[in-house]
Amino acid sequence: MVIVLGYDIGGANTKAAYVDIKNGRSPSVKVAVEYFPVWKEPDKLTRVLLTLKEQLNVGRLDAIAVTMTAELSDAYQTKREGVHKILDCVKVAFPTVPTFVLTTNATLISLESAENNPLVVAAANWAATGWLVAQCINDAVVVDVGSTSTSIIPIVNRHLAAQGKTDLDKLKFGELVYTGSLRTSVAAIVQSIPVKGSVVGVSSELFALSGDVHLLLGNIAEAEYTSETADGRGKTEPEGLARLSRVVCADTDMLNKQEIVLMAKYIYARQIRQIASGLKKTYTYTKTLSSGRVSVVVTGLGKDFLARKAAEQVGVDAIVDLNTLLPKQTVYATPVVGLALMAAAKLTGEPIVWKSQ
């Protein structure tokens, strides 16, 4: 039996995945998530890691596997500093457990090696997502829409074919689109909005988030709006309407519900277009490398209302919901599940296969 605990340490959310493989059987997978804006209290990360372990009721461990994007947070002066501080917290939480750290080359290295090469492990979680899907499909482009950003990952002949390794390069090639289901400022999606028959500019203040848009349109339920709101108030429809109205420097006395919902629909369409732009680049590139059909695999919180819609807009060979390939809990924490399974495969020396496949 092999037991691995994976961590995906993000700037706003830290996710953990527990993987238990017994005698070659299909792996047992459990996932836990904690909203933790690391920039507020970075020194409390150790506590968060241990809290997630307790939530998953983990006892004996054969290994820990870690990936991160939190090093980009402005809690740290540089990514190098961020990687070191994050790994320090991991060492305090698990001083005696063997620890692997994911690289942007989709390999697992020792914690000591990661400390000596911090930029190789910065923002590598997309590689675990790609690795996981590559176990199932020959040629594909994965679109993983999380709360904050969208990863677009090309796979050719069951290998990662990403043109970019760093966030900077991934932004350049369209493999990272900084728009997400919950935490994206509306002002980062649109610069103007039709209102009452006119097109008006928007305020660049942090008045409303993409979570408000999707809440008002019914794309997410109130319980799925797990991040903080822009004004710190609640996540009911009236509160969402009030926040979105402020984007055009108005309020709910000046704009009625129908007018604000029309704003939300316009913003939603533009966000789909943002993702479709990156997907089109990556999909076209992947098609040049593949001799067969290239599917788009959708995953993440926004898989249905953002990833799928973007794929439909681009026009692709096929759209595959990751739910149809892997256990349901994988969808909302794909990188960390992939990471934990990658570590388990490293320990067992055998590929991970679900019996249903």
N, C-alpha and C positions, 0 to 999 in steps of 0.2 A: 504494500500500500504506500502511495506517495501523497503527501499533503503539502500544498503550496498556498501561500497567501500573497496576492499581488496588490500593489498600490499604484494608483494613478493620481499623482499629487498635482492638482490644478491650482490656478490662481484663485478661483472662487469655489470649486468643489473638489473634495478629495474622495476618491472611490476605492473600494477594496473588493477583491474577488477571492473567494475560498474555493480551491479545487482539490477534490479527493478522488484519486484513481485507485481502484481495488482490482487486482488480478486481471488486468486487461479489459475490465468492463468499461462501459461508457462513463465518462467522468461525472461526478456530482459537482454542481456549481452553485454557489450562493454569492449574492452581491449586496453590498451596503454602500450608502452614499451619505456624506455629511456636507452640508453647505458651510464652507469655511473660507471667508475672504482673507487670504493669507496676509494681505497688505496691512490689515488692521492689527493683528497680533501674531506675527510670524513665529514667536517663541513658543506658542501654544500648539505648534504642529505635532510635537511628540504626543501630547495628550490626545489629539484627534486620531492619530494612528492607533493608539491603544484602545480608544473608544470604539473604533470600527472593528478591531479584533474582537472585542467583547460582544459587540452586536452580532457578529457571525459565530459566536460561541466556539472559538478556535482553541484547541488544546495543543497537542503535539504538532510541531512544524518541522518539515524537512528543509524548507527554504523559504526565503522572502524574495520577491521580485519587485523592482521599483522602476517607475518611469515618472516623468514630471513635465509640466509646462509652467509651474509656479515660479521658475527662475526668472521669467520675464517680468514678474511683478515689480512695481517700483518700491517695494519693501527692500529691494537689494539694489546696490549701485550698478552692478554688472551681472550678467548671466553667470559668469564664473563664480562670483560671490554667492549667488543664489543657489547654484548647484551644491556648493560646499556646505552652506547652511542647512539645506534640505537633507543632505546625506548625514550631516551631524545629528539631526533629529531622528533619522532612521536608526543610527547607531545607538543612540540613547534608548530608543524604544525596544530594540532587538539586539542587545550587545553580543549574544552568543549564537544567534541563528545565521547560518550561511546566507549571504545576500547577493543576488544578481541585480545588475542595472542594465536597462535596455539602451542600445545605441541606435543612431539613425541608420545604421546598416542592417538593422533587424537582427542583431546578435546580442547575446547576454554576456556581460563581463563582470568581473569581481568588483566589489565596492572600492577596493584600493585602486584598481585600474581606472574606475570612474573618477575618483578623486584626482588622479594624475592627468586625466584627459576630460575635464568637465564639459567642454563644448561638444564632445562627441555624444553625450547623453542628454544634452539640453533639447527639450521639445521633441522627444523621440516617440511619443505615444502613438502617433499615426502608423508607425512601422509595425506595432503589434496588431493593429486593426487589419492592415494589409496582409500580414502573415496569417492571421486567422482565416480570412476569406480565401486566401490562396490555398488553404488546405482543402477547399471545397470546389473551387471553380478555376478553370484554366485561364481564361482571359476575361477581365472585368475592370470596371472602374467603380470603386467604392465611394459613396457619398455619405459621409457621417456628419449629420447636423446636430451639434450639441447645443448647450445653453448659450455659448459665447461665440463659437466659430464653427466653420465647416471645413472638414478635411476631405480632399478629393484625391484618391489614391489609385494609380494605374497598376494593373497586374497583367503580366504577359507570361504565358506558359508556366503558370503557378509560381512566378517570381515577381517581387516588387520591381516596378519599372519607373519609379519616381524620378523626375528630372531634378527636383530640388531636395536637399537634405535639411537645410536650415529653414527656419521660418521665413527669413528674408528671401531666399531663393524660391521657396514654395509660393510666396506671394507673387513673385515675378512670373512664375509659370502657371499660375491659376490653380495650383494644387492646395492652396490655403485661401479661403475667403473669410475675412473677418466679419462675419455676420452669423447670428445664431438665434435660437428659438426664444430666448428669454432676456438676455442681458445687453443686447445691442441698442445703443441710443438711436431713437428715431431719426435724429439729425445726421446719423451716419448712413442712413438708408436713402433718404430723400433730401433734396435742397429746396423743393417747393411742392405744394399740394393744392389741387383744385378745391376750392371752398366757395360755396354759394355762387357758382357760375364764374368765378375768377380764379386765377392761379396766383397763389401768395407764397412768399418765402417763409422759411421756418426759422425758429429760434435755435441757436446752437447750444442753449442751456440743456442740462440733463433733466428734462421735464417728463419724458415718457420713454419707455423701453419697448422692444419687440414683444416682450411678454404681455404688455397691455394690448397690443394689436391682436395677438393670437387669442387672448382671453376674450376680447370683445367679439371676435369672429367665431368663437366656439372651437378653435383649433386645439386649445388646451383647456383643461378643467382648472378650477381654482387650486386644487391640491397639487397640480403639476407645475404651478407657478412657484417654484421652490426658491428662487433667488429673491433678494430684497427689491422692493419697488423704488422708483426714483425719489419719491417723497417720503418714504418710510411708512406710508399708510397701508391700508389693507388691499386685498385683491378681489374685491367685489366689482360688479359691473359699474355702479355709479362712481366708484373711486377710479376705475380705469378710464371711464369717459372724461372725468375731470382732468386726469393727467394728460390724456391725448389732446384735449382742447387747448392746453397751455402751449403745445408745440407751435401753434400759430398765434400765440399771445392772446388767446381768448379764454373763455370759461364756459361752464354749462348754463349760464344765463344768456350768453351770446349765441351759443350753438346748441341745437337740439340733438337728441340721440341719433336720429337718422343721419344728420349732417356729419357727426363725428364718426359714425360707423362707415360712411362713405370714405372718409379720410383713411380709416383703417384698411379698407379694401384696396385703396390706391397704394398705400405703403406696403401692404402684403404683396401686391403684384410686382412692385419694384424690388422687394427682397428676393422673390423668386428669380427675377431677372439677374440680380447680382450673382446668385449661385449658378444659374444657367450659363453665365458668361465664363466663369471658371471651368465649369463642367465641359463646355463646348471645346475649349482649348485642350483640356486633358483627354477628352474622348477622341478628338480628331487625331491627336498624337498617338494614342493607344491603338487606334485602328490602323495606323501606318505600320505598326510593329506586329500586328496579328494577322494571321491568314484566315481566321474563322470569325464566328460571331462574338461580339463583345457586349456583355451584359452590364447594366448598371445595378449595383447592389446598394440598396438604401438601408440606412440604419441611423440610430440616434433618436433623440426626442422628437426631432423634426422630420423623421423619415417619410411620413405620409403627406404632411401638408407643405413641406418645403423641398426635400430631396426628390420625392416622386414627381412633384409638379415641375421642378426644374428639368428632370430627365424627360418628361413628356414634352416640355417646351423645346428642348434640344432635338428630340427625335432620335431614339436609340434603338438598338436591335432588340433589347428586352430589358425589362425592369424586374429585379428580383428582391423581394423583401427578405432581409436576413432572418426574420422569424421562421421562414420556411426551411432554412438550412440548419439552424442552431437553436438551442433553448431560448425561450422568450426573454429571460433576464439578461441575455447577452446584448440585446438591442440597446438598452439604455446605459450600458457601460462597456461597450465593445472593446476599447483599447485595454482595459484592465483585465477583462476575461481572456483576451488574446495573450496578454502578458503572462498571466498565471499558467495558462495551458502551454505556452512556450517553455516556461521554466520546468513544468512537469515533464514535457517531452524531453528536455535536456537531461533530466534526472533518470528517466526510464530508458532513454535511448530508443523509444518507439514513437511512431506517429500517433496523434490523437484522433480517434475515429468514434463517432456516435453510431450506435447499433442501427439507428433508423436510416442511416445513409446507405 
